[in-house]
Amino acid sequence: MKPKYQVIIEDIKSKILSGDYSMGEQIPTESIMQEMYNVSRHTVRKAILELSNEGFLRSEKGSGTYVSNQYQSKTSGASANKTIGVITTYISDYIFPSIIRGIESRLNKDNYSLLLASTNNDVEQEKKALEMMLSYGVDGLIVEPTKSNLYNPNISYYLSFKEQDVPFTMINAYYEELDVPFFCLDDVQSSYLATNELISKGHTQIGLIAKMDDLQGKYRMKGYIKALGEAKLRFQPEHILSFNTETKLDLYANLKTFLTENKDEMTALVCYNDEVGLEVVNVCRQLGISIPDKLSIIGQDNSYIAKNATINLTTLTHPQEQMGHDAADWIIKKLQGKKELPNETYYQPVLVEGETIKELNAKRDEVR
C-alpha cells in the first residue's frame, strides 16, 4: 500500500499535468486537503514540500500554495539534446520493434534522444506514460493510441501538450475526437484487398476476425464489408468473431468454438493480423481442418512472425520501420519550424502471396 502522502503527490501531479490545475492557480488550503484526502496536516505538508522540491508547487508565506512550472525547466535543462517521447501499446512484441527502430534511426541522425514508454493497451498505463512525458518536459511526442476505438479518458493530457506547444503525432491509429496529425496504414484498404483476393478465388463464405477496441479493427471490418458489398455477397454476422484487449486471452478457446461451428460452411477467413492468423492455423491443426484445402486464411501486417512461421502465411504489407522513420522526421521538422507538414499520411498495403489460400474447387462450390 502506498504511503498517504504519496497518494496526494500523485493526485496533485495528475491534476497539474492534465490541466485541471493551471499554471499559477492556487491549490486548496491545507485544511481543505486534510478533508479531501482524509489525512493529517503533517501528511499534507509532507506532500506539498515534496511537490515544491520537484518544482510542481510554490508556497507564498501568508498567501497560499500555487501551481508552478519549474519542474519543466528542471528537466529540460538537464541536456542540450532535444528529447522525443515515444509511447506505444507494446515494445517487444509483433511489429513494434521495427516501428521503434525506424523512429530511433531518424532521431539518431539529428542527435535527438528517445524516451520510451508502453501502455499494454491500458488507459491507466497510458495516463502514467503521459504524465511521465509531461513531467520530463519532452520536446515532442510520438504516440500509438490506446484502445483508439473507445472513448479515451486521457484527452486532457494531449490538450496539455497542445497548450504547451509541444508537437505530437500519432501512429497506427488516432483519436477521432482530437485534431492530430497521424501516420497510418490504410486499414480499410488492407482488409478490402484481403477479402477481394478471396472473392477472386471463388470464395463466397468468408469470415472475419476483428479486434474492436482499436480503430484498426473498426476500419479493417469496414474494408471487409465494402468488398462483400461490391461483390453482392451477404454479410453474415455468424461469420464474424470479434475480440478486444482483455478477451484476447480467451481467443484460443473462442476460435475453437467459432471454427467448429462454421467449418461446414465458411471456406475462407480474413484475420485481424498475422498473430491472429497464425493462431487460427494452430487451432485448425488441433481440429483437423486442412489449410488451405478446407479453409483459406489471410493475415495482415507482413510481420516477422509471419516470415518466420512454419507455414508461409498469405498477408498484406505494413510500413513498420518506414512509418516510425516518417513520424520522427515529422516531429523533427516541426521543431525546426517547417511549415505545411502533412496532417494525414496513409500507407497503401500490398498483398504478399503465401500458401494459406487457394482457389475454391468449382465442384465443391456446386455442392454447397
N, C-alpha and C positions, 0 to 999 in steps of 0.2 A: 504493500500500500504506500502511495506517495505521501510525503510529509504535507501537512496542510498548507504551509507557506508556498510549497512548490505548485500546488493546485492553483493558488491565487496568481502566482507568477505566470503560469501557462495561460490562464484565462485572460489576464490583462494583456499579455503579449498578443494573443489571438485577436483581441478587440482592437488593438493598435494596428496590427498588420492588416487586418481585414477592413479597416477604415471605420469601425464602429466608434472608436475614439480617434478623433482627428488631431493633427499636429497643433499644439498649443492649448488644447482643451483641458479643462480642469477635471480630474477624475473624482469619484465620490470621496467624501471625507472618511477618516479612519473609523469613526463610529458607525457610519452607514455600511462600510465594508465589513465591519465586525458582524453586523446583522446579515448582510448579503451572503457571507461565506460561513457564518456560524462559528467564528473563531475568536481568539483573544486579541486584544490590542497589540500585544507583543508579536503575534504571528503576522498581523497586518503590517506592522512596522518592518519586520524582517523581510517580507516580500517586497515592500516599497524600496527598502535600502538596496536590495539586490538588483531590482529593475533600474534604479537610479545609477548604480555602478555600471550596468550594462548599457546605459545611455537611452533607455526607453522612457524614463521619467526624470523630472527635475523638481525639486521642492523649493518653494519660496517661503521663507520664515514669515509667519503671521498671515500668509495668504492661502497656501494650499499646495497641492502636488499637481503638476501639469505634464501632458504628453510631450516628449522630446524626440527629436530625430537624430540625436547624437550617435545612436547605435549605427547609423548608416556611415557616418564619417569614420567611425572606429574601424569598420570592416573594409570600406573602400580604400582607406589609406594604407592598408596592410601590404598592398602590392601595386607596383606600377603597371603591371599587366592587367588587361581587362579580363573579367571572368564571365563566362556564359553558363547559365544554369541549364541543365537538361533533365527533364522529368519524363520518364517512360513508364508504361504499365509494368513491364518486366525488363530485366537487364541481360540475363544469361540464357534466356530461352528463345527458341524459334528464330524469327527474323531480326530480333533486336540487337544482337552483337554486330550484325552487318550495318544496321542503321547507325549505331553509335560509332562504329569505325569510320563511317562516312563523315559524321559530324566532327570527330576528332581530327581526321586528316585535314579538313578545311581549316579548323581553328588553329592547328599547329603551324600552318603556313604563315599566319599573321601573329604568331606568338600569343594567342588567346589561351587562357586557362579554362578548364572544364570542371564544373561542379555537378556531379551526377546523383540522381535520386530515382527511386522507383516506387510505385504505388500498389503493385499487385492488384490493380484494377479495383481499389478500395478507396472510397471518397475520404475516409478519415485519414488514411495514409497520404492521400493527395494533399489534404489540408496541412499535415505536418511538413510535407515536402515544400509546399508553397511558403509556409511560414519560415522555413529554413532559408529559402532563396531570398525572401524579403529581408530577413534578419542579416544575412550575409551582405546584402547590397549588391547582387549580381547586376551586371551592366546590360544583360539581355537574357532572354529565356526561350528555350525550345521545349514544347510540351506535347506529349501524346495524351489526349484527354482520357479521363477515367469514366467508364460507363457513359459514353458520349451520346447514347440514345435515350438517356434518362435525365430528369431534372438534376442539375448539379448544385449542391448547397455551397460550393466554394467560389461562386461567381464574384463575390465581393473582393476576393484576393486578386483576381485578374483585373478588376477595376482599380485596385490599389496600384498595380503595376502601371496601368494607363495613366493614372493621376500623377505618378512619379516620372512619367515619360521614359519608362523602361520598355524598350521594344520587345515584343514576343510574337512568336509564330507557332502554329500547331502542325503536327504531322499525323498522317494516317486517318485522322478524323478531326472534328472541330465541334465546338459547342454552338448549336444553331442560334441560341439566344445572344451570342456575342458577335460583334463585328470584328473578326480577327483574320489575318492572313493565314493561309494554310497550304500545305503540300500533301496531296492525297493521290492514291491510286484511283482511277475511275472504277469504283466498285460496282456500279450499275453495269458498266460495260463488261467487267470481268465475268460476272455470273451470266450475263446475256450471251457472251461468246461461248461460255461453257455449255449452256443449255442449247444454243443453236447448233453446236458441234454434235451433240447427241441427237437432236432432231434430224440433222442432215444424214445421220447414220440409221435412220428409220425408227428411232425410239419415240414412243408416244406416251408411255407411262413413266414419267421422270419425276423422281423425288428430290427434295431439298433438305439439307441440314443447315440451320442458320443460328448464329449467336445473336440474340436480340437485345442485349443491353448495350451493345456497341453500335455506332452509326454504320460501320462497315456491314454488319448483319442486315440492317434495315435496307441499305442500298443494294446489297447482293440479292436479297429477296426481290427487290424491285426489278432487277435485271432478269431474273428467272421468270417472273410474272410477265414481263414485257415480251420475252421470247416465246412463251407459251401462247400469249395473246396473238402475236403476229402469225403464228403457225395454226391458229384456231384450235388449239388444244385446250381441254378443260383444266382449270385449276382445281386440284383435288386436295382438300385440307388433310386428309388421312395420309397423304404422301409427304407431309411436312413434319420434320422433327426440329423443334426449337429448344434452345438451352441458353443459360446465362452463366456468369462467372461462378456463381455458387453451385448451380446444378451440373456444371461441367464435371464435377467429381462423380456424379452418377451416370455420366454419359455412356460408359461401357454397358451397364445394365439396361439403360434405356434403348441403346442401339440394338441389343439382343431382342428386345420385345418388338421394336419398330421393324427390324429386318425380318423377323419371324412372321409378323402379321402381314407383311407386304411382299413376301418372297414369291408368291404365285402370280403377282400382277406387275409389280414395279420392275422394270428392266434396267433402269439407269438412275444414277444419283449424283447430284451436284453438291459438293461438300463445301462447308464454310471456308475451310483452308486445308492445307496439306496435313496438318496434325490430325484433324478430324478424318480426313480421307484415309490415312494410314490406320487409324483406329477402326474404321469401317472394314478395312482389309483384314485386320486381326480378328474381328468378330465374325466376318464371313468365313474365315478359316475354321473357327470354332463350330460354326453352324453347318459347315459343308456346302456353302454357297460358292460356286466357282466364279472367279473373276478372270476375264470379263465374260465368260460364256453365259453365266446366268445373271450377272449384274455388272454393268459398266460404271466406272467411278471416275469422276474428275475432281481433283483438289484445286486449290488456288494459292498462289504466292511464290511458287517455284523456290521453296526453302531448302536449306542444306539437308534437312531431314528427309525430304523427298529425293534429293540427289543421292543420298547415302542409304536409302532403304533397300530391302531385299527384292522389292518389286519396283519396276520403273513406272511411277505414277504419272498419269497424264495430268497436267496442271496449267496454270497461267502465270505469267511473269508478274513480279512486283519489283519496283525500282530499288528498294532497300538502301544500299550504300549511296546511290545517286540522290535519293530523297534526303538522306542525312546531310550529305555534302551541300545540296542546294539550300536546305533550311539554314545551315550555318552560314553559308555565303550571303543569304538574305539578311541575316542579323548583322553581319559584319558591315555590309553595305549601308544598312540603316544607321548603324552607329557612326559610319563615316559621312553621313549626311546626304547620301544619294537619294534622289527623288524618283518618282514614278516606278517604284518597285511593284512587282505583281501582287495582287491580293489573293488570287486563286491560281494554284498550279495543279493540274491533273496529269497523271502519267497514264499512258494507254497500255493496257495489258496485251500480251501476245500468247497464243496457245503454244504450249510445249508438248509435243506428242510423246506419249508413253505407251505402255502395254496394258493399261487398265480399261480401255474402251474398245468396243468392236461394233461392226455393222450388224444390225439386227437381222437374223435369218428370216427371209421372207415367209417361209413356211410356218415358222413359229408365230409370226405376226398374224397369219391367216387363222391359225388355231385359236388365237386369243379372240 
